[in-house]
Amino acid sequence: MAKESGGWLFKEEPEHYSFADLERDGSTLWDGVTNSLALKYLGQVKKGDRVLWYHTGKEKAVVGEMRVVSDPVPISEAEGSGPVAVRVEPVRWLPAPVSLALVKQDAALADWELVRLPRLSVVPVNAVQWDRVEALSRGQV
């Protein structure tokens, strides 16, 4: 059953900050995005949006789901412009990590920006992509 909407995928190096760290902390401010397209996407994120967490580096896998708990805010409230950040909280671990290799092999995910523009740290996820990642995490290849 398709969901009404997808959400987002945020990437982070687990050695820097992992999904387990987010669970321990309860929430975090998602900042540090510098790429202009990724910043544009981060600026479109809304409170309540769902986010897939992707561990970069050696792991290269979607591992969990987060929820956005604040609309984007400027990093420097005093300046009122520049890079933005959002606060996120953990929702759950996926049943199993979904590796980038598995994503790349899946025809339903071939046009996803995660595959096409691998350097972006924030990418949109449409409903079909979200549902496919969910299915892959449950072993439904």
MIDOSE-1310 file (N, C-alpha, C; in nm, 2 decimals, decimal comma, always signed):
residues 141
make	+0,08/-0,12/+0,00/+0,00/+0,00/+0,00/+0,09/+0,12/+0,00; +0,07/+0,21/-0,10/+0,15/+0,33/-0,11/+0,12/+0,43/-0,01; +0,21/+0,50/+0,04/+0,19/+0,61/+0,14/+0,15/+0,73/+0,06; +0,09/+0,83/+0,13/+0,04/+0,95/+0,06/+0,16/+1,03/+0,01
sggw	+0,27/+1,03/+0,08/+0,39/+1,11/+0,04/+0,51/+1,04/+0,08; +0,62/+1,08/+0,03/+0,75/+1,02/+0,07/+0,81/+1,10/+0,18; +0,92/+1,17/+0,16/+0,98/+1,25/+0,26/+1,12/+1,28/+0,21; +1,22/+1,26/+0,29/+1,36/+1,30/+0,26/+1,45/+1,19/+0,30
lfke	+1,57/+1,20/+0,26/+1,68/+1,12/+0,30/+1,80/+1,21/+0,34; +1,85/+1,20/+0,46/+1,96/+1,27/+0,51/+2,08/+1,18/+0,53; +2,20/+1,22/+0,49/+2,32/+1,14/+0,51/+2,41/+1,19/+0,62; +2,47/+1,10/+0,68/+2,57/+1,14/+0,78/+2,67/+1,02/+0,80
epeh	+2,79/+1,06/+0,83/+2,90/+0,96/+0,86/+2,88/+0,91/+1,00; +2,85/+0,78/+1,01/+2,82/+0,72/+1,14/+2,94/+0,74/+1,25; +3,06/+0,76/+1,20/+3,17/+0,78/+1,29/+3,16/+0,92/+1,35; +3,09/+1,01/+1,28/+3,07/+1,15/+1,32/+2,95/+1,16/+1,41
ysfa	+2,83/+1,11/+1,36/+2,71/+1,11/+1,44/+2,62/+1,00/+1,37; +2,59/+0,90/+1,45/+2,51/+0,78/+1,40/+2,37/+0,79/+1,45; +2,29/+0,70/+1,39/+2,15/+0,68/+1,43/+2,14/+0,65/+1,58; +2,23/+0,56/+1,62/+2,23/+0,53/+1,76/+2,26/+0,65/+1,85
dler	+2,35/+0,74/+1,80/+2,37/+0,87/+1,88/+2,24/+0,95/+1,89; +2,16/+0,95/+1,78/+2,04/+1,03/+1,78/+1,94/+0,96/+1,88; +1,93/+0,83/+1,88/+1,85/+0,76/+1,98/+1,89/+0,80/+2,12; +2,02/+0,80/+2,14/+2,07/+0,83/+2,28/+2,03/+0,98/+2,32
dgst	+2,05/+1,07/+2,22/+2,03/+1,21/+2,25/+1,88/+1,25/+2,24; +1,79/+1,18/+2,17/+1,65/+1,21/+2,17/+1,62/+1,30/+2,05; +1,71/+1,39/+2,02/+1,69/+1,48/+1,90/+1,82/+1,55/+1,88; +1,83/+1,61/+1,76/+1,95/+1,68/+1,72/+1,92/+1,79/+1,62
lwdg	+2,00/+1,89/+1,61/+1,99/+1,99/+1,51/+2,06/+1,95/+1,39; +2,00/+1,93/+1,28/+2,06/+1,88/+1,15/+2,12/+2,00/+1,08; +2,25/+2,02/+1,09/+2,31/+2,13/+1,02/+2,44/+2,09/+0,95; +2,52/+2,18/+0,91/+2,64/+2,15/+0,84/+2,63/+2,12/+0,69
vtns	+2,51/+2,14/+0,64/+2,49/+2,12/+0,49/+2,55/+2,24/+0,42; +2,63/+2,21/+0,32/+2,70/+2,32/+0,25/+2,67/+2,32/+0,10; +2,64/+2,21/+0,04/+2,61/+2,20/-0,10/+2,48/+2,29/-0,13; +2,48/+2,37/-0,24/+2,37/+2,46/-0,26/+2,24/+2,38/-0,29
lalk	+2,24/+2,27/-0,37/+2,12/+2,20/-0,40/+2,07/+2,13/-0,27; +2,16/+2,07/-0,19/+2,12/+2,01/-0,06/+2,06/+2,11/+0,03; +2,12/+2,23/+0,03/+2,07/+2,34/+0,12/+1,93/+2,38/+0,07; +1,91/+2,39/-0,06/+1,78/+2,42/-0,12/+1,67/+2,32/-0,07
ylgq	+1,71/+2,19/-0,08/+1,62/+2,08/-0,03/+1,59/+2,10/+0,12; +1,70/+2,12/+0,20/+1,68/+2,13/+0,34/+1,59/+2,25/+0,38; +1,59/+2,35/+0,30/+1,50/+2,47/+0,32/+1,36/+2,44/+0,29; +1,33/+2,32/+0,22/+1,20/+2,28/+0,18/+1,14/+2,19/+0,28
vkkg	+1,22/+2,14/+0,37/+1,18/+2,04/+0,48/+1,08/+2,11/+0,57; +0,98/+2,04/+0,61/+0,88/+2,10/+0,70/+0,86/+2,01/+0,83; +0,82/+2,08/+0,93/+0,80/+2,01/+1,06/+0,70/+1,90/+1,03; +0,72/+1,78/+1,08/+0,64/+1,66/+1,06/+0,68/+1,57/+0,95
drvl	+0,77/+1,62/+0,86/+0,82/+1,54/+0,75/+0,89/+1,42/+0,80; +0,89/+1,31/+0,72/+0,96/+1,19/+0,75/+1,09/+1,19/+0,68; +1,20/+1,13/+0,74/+1,33/+1,13/+0,69/+1,39/+0,99/+0,71; +1,45/+0,94/+0,60/+1,53/+0,82/+0,61/+1,67/+0,87/+0,64
wyht	+1,74/+0,79/+0,73/+1,87/+0,82/+0,77/+1,96/+0,72/+0,70; +2,06/+0,78/+0,63/+2,16/+0,71/+0,55/+2,30/+0,72/+0,62; +2,36/+0,61/+0,65/+2,50/+0,61/+0,70/+2,59/+0,61/+0,58; +2,67/+0,71/+0,57/+2,77/+0,72/+0,46/+2,90/+0,64/+0,50
gkek	+3,01/+0,67/+0,44/+3,14/+0,61/+0,47/+3,14/+0,46/+0,43; +3,19/+0,38/+0,52/+3,21/+0,24/+0,50/+3,07/+0,16/+0,49; +2,97/+0,21/+0,56/+2,85/+0,14/+0,57/+2,76/+0,16/+0,44; +2,74/+0,28/+0,40/+2,66/+0,31/+0,28/+2,53/+0,24/+0,28
avvg	+2,44/+0,27/+0,37/+2,31/+0,21/+0,38/+2,21/+0,30/+0,45; +2,09/+0,28/+0,41/+1,97/+0,34/+0,48/+1,95/+0,26/+0,60; +1,95/+0,32/+0,72/+1,94/+0,24/+0,85/+1,82/+0,27/+0,93; +1,76/+0,39/+0,92/+1,65/+0,43/+1,01/+1,56/+0,54/+0,96
emrv	+1,46/+0,57/+1,04/+1,37/+0,68/+1,01/+1,37/+0,78/+1,12; +1,36/+0,91/+1,08/+1,35/+1,02/+1,17/+1,23/+1,10/+1,14; +1,19/+1,19/+1,23/+1,08/+1,28/+1,21/+1,14/+1,42/+1,23; +1,10/+1,52/+1,14/+1,14/+1,66/+1,16/+1,05/+1,72/+1,26
vsdp	+1,11/+1,79/+1,36/+1,03/+1,85/+1,47/+1,04/+2,00/+1,47; +1,10/+2,06/+1,37/+1,10/+2,20/+1,35/+1,11/+2,24/+1,21; +1,05/+2,35/+1,17/+1,07/+2,40/+1,04/+1,22/+2,45/+1,03; +1,27/+2,47/+0,90/+1,40/+2,52/+0,89/+1,42/+2,66/+0,96
vpis	+1,54/+2,67/+1,02/+1,57/+2,80/+1,08/+1,71/+2,83/+1,04; +1,74/+2,96/+1,02/+1,88/+3,01/+0,99/+1,97/+2,96/+1,10; +2,09/+2,92/+1,06/+2,19/+2,88/+1,16/+2,22/+3,00/+1,25; +2,24/+3,12/+1,18/+2,26/+3,24/+1,26/+2,14/+3,33/+1,26
eaeg	+2,06/+3,31/+1,37/+1,94/+3,39/+1,38/+1,96/+3,54/+1,37; +2,08/+3,58/+1,42/+2,12/+3,72/+1,42/+2,13/+3,78/+1,27; +2,18/+3,70/+1,18/+2,20/+3,74/+1,05/+2,07/+3,72/+0,97; +1,99/+3,62/+1,00/+1,86/+3,59/+0,94/+1,88/+3,54/+0,80
sgpv	+1,99/+3,49/+0,76/+2,01/+3,43/+0,63/+2,12/+3,33/+0,63; +2,14/+3,27/+0,52/+2,25/+3,17/+0,51/+2,20/+3,03/+0,53; +2,29/+2,94/+0,56/+2,25/+2,80/+0,58/+2,14/+2,78/+0,68; +2,06/+2,68/+0,66/+1,95/+2,65/+0,76/+1,98/+2,52/+0,82
avrv	+1,90/+2,49/+0,93/+1,90/+2,36/+1,00/+1,76/+2,33/+1,04; +1,74/+2,20/+1,07/+1,61/+2,15/+1,12/+1,64/+2,06/+1,24; +1,55/+2,05/+1,33/+1,56/+1,96/+1,44/+1,49/+1,83/+1,41; +1,56/+1,72/+1,43/+1,50/+1,59/+1,40/+1,50/+1,50/+1,53
epvr	+1,41/+1,40/+1,53/+1,41/+1,30/+1,64/+1,40/+1,16/+1,58; +1,45/+1,06/+1,64/+1,44/+0,92/+1,59/+1,30/+0,87/+1,59; +1,27/+0,79/+1,50/+1,14/+0,72/+1,49/+1,17/+0,57/+1,52; +1,25/+0,51/+1,43/+1,28/+0,37/+1,44/+1,40/+0,33/+1,35
wlpa	+1,46/+0,21/+1,38/+1,55/+0,15/+1,30/+1,47/+0,08/+1,19; +1,52/+0,07/+1,07/+1,46/-0,02/+0,97/+1,48/-0,16/+1,01; +1,40/-0,25/+0,96/+1,41/-0,40/+1,00/+1,55/-0,45/+0,96; +1,61/-0,40/+0,85/+1,75/-0,43/+0,81/+1,80/-0,32/+0,73
pvsl	+1,93/-0,29/+0,74/+1,98/-0,18/+0,66/+1,96/-0,21/+0,51; +1,94/-0,10/+0,43/+1,93/-0,12/+0,28/+2,05/-0,05/+0,22; +2,14/-0,14/+0,17/+2,27/-0,09/+0,12/+2,26/-0,01/-0,01; +2,35/+0,07/-0,03/+2,36/+0,15/-0,16/+2,37/+0,05/-0,28
alvk	+2,44/-0,06/-0,26/+2,45/-0,16/-0,37/+2,31/-0,21/-0,41; +2,23/-0,24/-0,30/+2,10/-0,29/-0,33/+2,01/-0,19/-0,39; +2,02/-0,06/-0,35/+1,95/+0,05/-0,41/+1,98/+0,06/-0,56; +2,11/+0,05/-0,59/+2,15/+0,07/-0,73/+2,11/-0,04/-0,82
qdaa	+2,08/-0,16/-0,76/+2,04/-0,28/-0,84/+1,89/-0,27/-0,87; +1,81/-0,19/-0,80/+1,67/-0,19/-0,80/+1,62/-0,09/-0,91; +1,55/-0,14/-1,01/+1,49/-0,06/-1,12/+1,40/+0,05/-1,07; +1,33/+0,03/-0,96/+1,23/+0,13/-0,91/+1,31/+0,25/-0,85
ladw	+1,44/+0,23/-0,82/+1,51/+0,33/-0,75/+1,62/+0,40/-0,84; +1,63/+0,35/-0,97/+1,73/+0,40/-1,06/+1,74/+0,55/-1,08; +1,63/+0,62/-1,08/+1,63/+0,76/-1,10/+1,63/+0,84/-0,97; +1,65/+0,78/-0,86/+1,65/+0,85/-0,73/+1,78/+0,93/-0,72
elvr	+1,77/+1,05/-0,67/+1,89/+1,14/-0,66/+2,00/+1,07/-0,57; +1,96/+0,98/-0,48/+2,07/+0,91/-0,40/+2,16/+0,84/-0,50; +2,11/+0,79/-0,61/+2,19/+0,72/-0,71/+2,25/+0,81/-0,81; +2,17/+0,91/-0,86/+2,22/+1,00/-0,96/+2,31/+1,11/-0,92
lprl	+2,29/+1,16/-0,80/+2,37/+1,27/-0,74/+2,42/+1,22/-0,60; +2,52/+1,13/-0,60/+2,55/+1,07/-0,47/+2,62/+1,16/-0,37; +2,66/+1,28/-0,41/+2,73/+1,37/-0,32/+2,64/+1,45/-0,23; +2,51/+1,45/-0,27/+2,41/+1,53/-0,20/+2,38/+1,47/-0,06
svvp	+2,38/+1,55/+0,04/+2,36/+1,50/+0,18/+2,21/+1,51/+0,22; +2,13/+1,58/+0,14/+1,98/+1,58/+0,16/+1,92/+1,56/+0,02; +1,83/+1,46/+0,01/+1,76/+1,43/-0,12/+1,62/+1,40/-0,09; +1,53/+1,44/-0,18/+1,39/+1,40/-0,17/+1,37/+1,26/-0,19
vnav	+1,26/+1,20/-0,13/+1,22/+1,06/-0,15/+1,07/+1,06/-0,18; +1,04/+1,02/-0,30/+0,90/+1,01/-0,33/+0,83/+0,89/-0,27; +0,70/+0,88/-0,28/+0,63/+0,77/-0,21/+0,67/+0,64/-0,26; +0,69/+0,62/-0,39/+0,73/+0,49/-0,45/+0,87/+0,45/-0,40
qwdr	+0,96/+0,55/-0,39/+1,09/+0,52/-0,34/+1,09/+0,48/-0,20; +1,01/+0,56/-0,12/+1,00/+0,53/+0,03/+0,95/+0,38/+0,05; +0,84/+0,35/-0,02/+0,78/+0,22/-0,01/+0,88/+0,11/-0,05; +0,96/+0,14/-0,16/+1,05/+0,04/-0,21/+1,16/+0,01/-0,10
veal	+1,21/+0,12/-0,04/+1,32/+0,11/+0,06/+1,26/+0,03/+0,18; +1,14/+0,06/+0,22/+1,07/-0,02/+0,32/+1,07/-0,17/+0,29; +1,03/-0,20/+0,17/+1,02/-0,34/+0,12/+1,15/-0,41/+0,12; +1,25/-0,34/+0,07/+1,39/-0,39/+0,07/+1,44/-0,42/+0,21
srgq	+1,40/-0,33/+0,31/+1,45/-0,35/+0,45/+1,38/-0,47/+0,51; +1,27/-0,51/+0,46/+1,20/-0,63/+0,50/+1,24/-0,76/+0,42; +1,34/-0,74/+0,33/+1,38/-0,86/+0,25/+1,30/-0,89/+0,13; +1,21/-0,80/+0,09/+1,13/-0,82/-0,02/+1,20/-0,77/-0,15
v	+1,28/-0,85/-0,21/+1,37/-0,81/-0,32/+1,29/-0,81/-0,45
